[in-house]
Amino acid sequence: MIIENTGLNGMTSDLAHLDESTHKLGFVRWQWEYTRATYDLKLEDNASHETYFVRINTHAVEGKLENPNAVLSLDAVYIGRATFPHGLDYESPVPNQILNIANQRLQQLRALLA
């Protein structure tokens, strides 16, 4: 599921600032290569014992990711339920409390990057 209206899509940041800002909010730069990276936030639903991930896709618009001064552009933000052994199900419904936490963190990230 794409999380709409986050205000993050199209924002830019240098890699060092983006890494620091996302880390403060619990995100981890997970998959990355020289021109793209994803930042994941793990959220657990205590009621259903399901795990969800908020994923922010980014791509380099200046430089490459091994350089902390590289500039990244943020793309669409997704949320999905974790599946075994690895993967995300973007079609499953997401509980409201998980969506609320996700939206809070995304707004905090937007404020840190503004």
Contacts in CASP RR format, 6 or more apart in sequence:
PFRMAT RR
TARGET T0000
AUTHOR 0000-0000-0000
METHOD contacts of the structure
MODEL  1
MIIENTGLNGMTSDLAHLDESTHKLGFVRWQWEYTRATYDLKLEDNASHE
TYFVRINTHAVEGKLENPNAVLSLDAVYIGRATFPHGLDYESPVPNQILN
IANQRLQQLRALLA
1 78 0 8 1.000
1 79 0 8 1.000
1 80 0 8 1.000
1 90 0 8 1.000
1 91 0 8 1.000
1 94 0 8 1.000
2 76 0 8 1.000
2 77 0 8 1.000
2 78 0 8 1.000
3 54 0 8 1.000
3 77 0 8 1.000
3 78 0 8 1.000
3 79 0 8 1.000
3 99 0 8 1.000
3 102 0 8 1.000
3 103 0 8 1.000
3 106 0 8 1.000
6 77 0 8 1.000
6 103 0 8 1.000
6 106 0 8 1.000
6 107 0 8 1.000
6 110 0 8 1.000
7 110 0 8 1.000
8 56 0 8 1.000
8 74 0 8 1.000
8 77 0 8 1.000
8 106 0 8 1.000
8 109 0 8 1.000
8 110 0 8 1.000
8 113 0 8 1.000
9 74 0 8 1.000
9 75 0 8 1.000
9 76 0 8 1.000
9 77 0 8 1.000
10 73 0 8 1.000
10 74 0 8 1.000
10 75 0 8 1.000
11 73 0 8 1.000
11 74 0 8 1.000
11 110 0 8 1.000
11 113 0 8 1.000
12 61 0 8 1.000
12 71 0 8 1.000
12 72 0 8 1.000
12 73 0 8 1.000
12 74 0 8 1.000
13 21 0 8 1.000
13 71 0 8 1.000
13 72 0 8 1.000
13 74 0 8 1.000
13 113 0 8 1.000
14 68 0 8 1.000
14 69 0 8 1.000
14 70 0 8 1.000
14 71 0 8 1.000
14 72 0 8 1.000
15 65 0 8 1.000
15 67 0 8 1.000
15 68 0 8 1.000
15 69 0 8 1.000
15 70 0 8 1.000
15 71 0 8 1.000
15 72 0 8 1.000
16 68 0 8 1.000
16 69 0 8 1.000
17 113 0 8 1.000
18 39 0 8 1.000
18 58 0 8 1.000
18 72 0 8 1.000
18 113 0 8 1.000
19 29 0 8 1.000
19 68 0 8 1.000
21 109 0 8 1.000
21 112 0 8 1.000
21 113 0 8 1.000
22 28 0 8 1.000
22 29 0 8 1.000
22 39 0 8 1.000
22 56 0 8 1.000
22 109 0 8 1.000
24 112 0 8 1.000
25 41 0 8 1.000
25 105 0 8 1.000
25 108 0 8 1.000
25 109 0 8 1.000
25 112 0 8 1.000
26 41 0 8 1.000
26 105 0 8 1.000
27 39 0 8 1.000
27 40 0 8 1.000
27 41 0 8 1.000
27 54 0 8 1.000
27 56 0 8 1.000
27 105 0 8 1.000
27 109 0 8 1.000
28 39 0 8 1.000
28 40 0 8 1.000
28 41 0 8 1.000
28 42 0 8 1.000
29 37 0 8 1.000
29 38 0 8 1.000
29 39 0 8 1.000
30 38 0 8 1.000
30 39 0 8 1.000
30 40 0 8 1.000
31 37 0 8 1.000
31 38 0 8 1.000
32 38 0 8 1.000
32 65 0 8 1.000
33 65 0 8 1.000
34 60 0 8 1.000
34 64 0 8 1.000
34 65 0 8 1.000
34 66 0 8 1.000
35 59 0 8 1.000
35 60 0 8 1.000
35 64 0 8 1.000
35 65 0 8 1.000
36 57 0 8 1.000
36 58 0 8 1.000
36 59 0 8 1.000
36 60 0 8 1.000
36 65 0 8 1.000
37 58 0 8 1.000
37 65 0 8 1.000
37 72 0 8 1.000
38 55 0 8 1.000
38 56 0 8 1.000
38 57 0 8 1.000
38 58 0 8 1.000
39 55 0 8 1.000
39 56 0 8 1.000
39 58 0 8 1.000
40 53 0 8 1.000
40 54 0 8 1.000
40 55 0 8 1.000
40 56 0 8 1.000
41 53 0 8 1.000
41 54 0 8 1.000
41 55 0 8 1.000
41 102 0 8 1.000
41 105 0 8 1.000
42 51 0 8 1.000
42 52 0 8 1.000
42 53 0 8 1.000
43 51 0 8 1.000
43 52 0 8 1.000
43 53 0 8 1.000
43 54 0 8 1.000
43 98 0 8 1.000
43 101 0 8 1.000
43 102 0 8 1.000
44 50 0 8 1.000
44 51 0 8 1.000
44 52 0 8 1.000
45 51 0 8 1.000
45 52 0 8 1.000
45 95 0 8 1.000
45 97 0 8 1.000
45 98 0 8 1.000
47 95 0 8 1.000
48 95 0 8 1.000
50 81 0 8 1.000
50 82 0 8 1.000
51 81 0 8 1.000
51 82 0 8 1.000
52 79 0 8 1.000
52 80 0 8 1.000
52 81 0 8 1.000
52 82 0 8 1.000
52 94 0 8 1.000
52 98 0 8 1.000
52 102 0 8 1.000
53 79 0 8 1.000
53 80 0 8 1.000
53 82 0 8 1.000
53 88 0 8 1.000
54 77 0 8 1.000
54 78 0 8 1.000
54 79 0 8 1.000
54 80 0 8 1.000
54 102 0 8 1.000
54 105 0 8 1.000
54 106 0 8 1.000
55 77 0 8 1.000
55 78 0 8 1.000
55 79 0 8 1.000
55 80 0 8 1.000
55 88 0 8 1.000
56 74 0 8 1.000
56 75 0 8 1.000
56 77 0 8 1.000
57 74 0 8 1.000
57 75 0 8 1.000
57 76 0 8 1.000
57 77 0 8 1.000
57 78 0 8 1.000
58 72 0 8 1.000
58 73 0 8 1.000
58 74 0 8 1.000
58 75 0 8 1.000
59 72 0 8 1.000
59 73 0 8 1.000
59 75 0 8 1.000
60 70 0 8 1.000
60 71 0 8 1.000
60 72 0 8 1.000
60 73 0 8 1.000
61 71 0 8 1.000
61 72 0 8 1.000
61 73 0 8 1.000
62 70 0 8 1.000
62 71 0 8 1.000
63 69 0 8 1.000
63 70 0 8 1.000
63 71 0 8 1.000
64 70 0 8 1.000
65 72 0 8 1.000
74 113 0 8 1.000
77 106 0 8 1.000
78 88 0 8 1.000
78 90 0 8 1.000
79 90 0 8 1.000
79 94 0 8 1.000
79 98 0 8 1.000
79 99 0 8 1.000
79 102 0 8 1.000
80 88 0 8 1.000
80 89 0 8 1.000
80 90 0 8 1.000
80 92 0 8 1.000
80 94 0 8 1.000
81 88 0 8 1.000
81 89 0 8 1.000
81 92 0 8 1.000
81 94 0 8 1.000
82 88 0 8 1.000
82 89 0 8 1.000
83 89 0 8 1.000
94 102 0 8 1.000
END
